[in-house]
Amino acid sequence: MKKIKEVIVVEGRDDESAVKAAIDAEIIITHGFKISPATWELLRKAEEGPGLLIFTDPDHAGEQIRKRLAERFPKAKHAYLPKAEALRKGDIGIENASPENILAALEKARCTRTDDENNLAADLFTTEDLLYFGLIGESTASKRRDQLGKSLGIGYGNAKTFLGRLNHYGITKEEYYEHGKALFADND
């Protein structure tokens, strides 16, 4: 079984079980949004040691927990599981995903860029990049962002969120256009 060095942060015990079925890793459970002082301390120690990998559910609550964790731990990696892979009988959560899909999401984990890296204006993505693949301004834009987000490992987001993730997770323009052209060959 593959091992990940970072400590993986999930929301609940069922998520922990699902991740442990896919990979050998240390896991910290937040128990939802109300994170205890003891858990915050564990997270701090993990960040100082092997590092953190935030892996929350692909729903509104999961995104809120992710944002809260990212504010405190800006150096943490982020892994995203597409909603379609986390859905079972109307319930969305990591616990519903297959070990293969969990492993694939974790292998695509990304770090947030530092401020110095974000200041490289030539490397920043703009709405022009989103327009190139029809990720904004078209009836299929949402579906296309979902597909490209899955391919890049940054998850789904509205146009503003998607653009922010492109600019903050160290994705290169070459990588973006390579994945986009593979998915949307009609844009060549």
Summary of the structure (lengths in Angstrom):
residues: 188
radius of gyration: 16.6
end to end distance: 39.8
largest distance: 52.5
contacts: 586
relative contact order: 0.13
helix: 53%
strand: 11%
